[in-house]
Amino acid sequence: MGHAQLIIGNAAAAFFVTLGLSPAAAQDAKERTVEQYMCKDIMRESGSNRDVAIAFLHGFLLGKSGSTKFNIDALHKHSADFIERCLDNPNERAIDAMSKIAG
């Protein structure tokens, strides 16, 4: 397993632990989908929990693209833009918001 895959895997685990207490947790099933999380779920988190959730979204999209390359400056900008978009659109799915920003 490569270093990037390990980081993405750890971020994924932390993401689901972080958001495990969100409104989606009221469901009986233990399984979740990335699409269940809304911007407001991410924005309710703070500090490192929010950072992990945003990093997971970046990693999810990177993995989905099949690429292992990324630009640190672009990730920082996308993170800031994601937060602004989510503040303006709390009911948008978080993955959709990140997809539109990272485009």
GIMO-V6627 format. One record per residue. N is the residue number from 1. RES is the residue in three letters. NEAR is the number of other ideal C-beta (glycine too) atoms within 12 Angstrom. D_FIRST is the distance of its C-alpha to the first C-alpha in whole Angstrom. Layout:
N&RES&NEAR&D_FIRST ; N&RES&NEAR&D_FIRST
This chain:
1&MET&9&0 ; 2&GLY&10&4 ; 3&HIS&10&7 ; 4&ALA&19&8 ; 5&GLN&15&6 ; 6&LEU&14&7 ; 7&ILE&22&10 ; 8&ILE&29&11 ; 9&GLY&20&10 ; 10&ASN&19&12 ; 11&ALA&29&15 ; 12&ALA&26&15 ; 13&ALA&19&16 ; 14&ALA&24&18 ; 15&PHE&35&20 ; 16&PHE&28&21 ; 17&VAL&20&22 ; 18&THR&30&24 ; 19&LEU&33&26 ; 20&GLY&23&26 ; 21&LEU&15&30 ; 22&SER&26&30 ; 23&PRO&16&33 ; 24&ALA&26&31 ; 25&ALA&19&30 ; 26&ALA&11&34 ; 27&GLN&13&33 ; 28&ASP&7&33 ; 29&ALA&10&29 ; 30&LYS&9&26 ; 31&GLU&12&24 ; 32&ARG&24&24 ; 33&THR&15&23 ; 34&VAL&29&22 ; 35&GLU&18&26 ; 36&GLN&23&28 ; 37&TYR&37&27 ; 38&MET&25&30 ; 39&CYS&32&31 ; 40&LYS&25&33 ; 41&ASP&35&30 ; 42&ILE&40&28 ; 43&MET&28&31 ; 44&ARG&23&32 ; 45&GLU&29&30 ; 46&SER&14&30 ; 47&GLY&11&29 ; 48&SER&15&25 ; 49&ASN&25&25 ; 50&ARG&28&26 ; 51&ASP&24&23 ; 52&VAL&28&20 ; 53&ALA&43&22 ; 54&ILE&42&22 ; 55&ALA&35&19 ; 56&PHE&37&17 ; 57&LEU&43&20 ; 58&HIS&38&19 ; 59&GLY&33&15 ; 60&PHE&27&16 ; 61&LEU&31&18 ; 62&LEU&28&16 ; 63&GLY&22&13 ; 64&LYS&16&17 ; 65&SER&16&18 ; 66&GLY&8&15 ; 67&SER&15&15 ; 68&THR&15&13 ; 69&LYS&11&16 ; 70&PHE&23&18 ; 71&ASN&13&21 ; 72&ILE&12&22 ; 73&ASP&10&25 ; 74&ALA&19&25 ; 75&LEU&24&23 ; 76&HIS&18&25 ; 77&LYS&17&28 ; 78&HIS&28&26 ; 79&SER&29&26 ; 80&ALA&17&30 ; 81&ASP&23&31 ; 82&PHE&38&29 ; 83&ILE&28&31 ; 84&GLU&18&34 ; 85&ARG&30&34 ; 86&CYS&34&33 ; 87&LEU&19&36 ; 88&ASP&16&38 ; 89&ASN&23&36 ; 90&PRO&20&35 ; 91&ASN&18&36 ; 92&GLU&25&33 ; 93&ARG&25&30 ; 94&ALA&41&27 ; 95&ILE&31&25 ; 96&ASP&24&28 ; 97&ALA&37&29 ; 98&MET&36&26 ; 99&SER&23&26 ; 100&LYS&21&29 ; 101&ILE&30&29 ; 102&ALA&28&25 ; 103&GLY&14&27
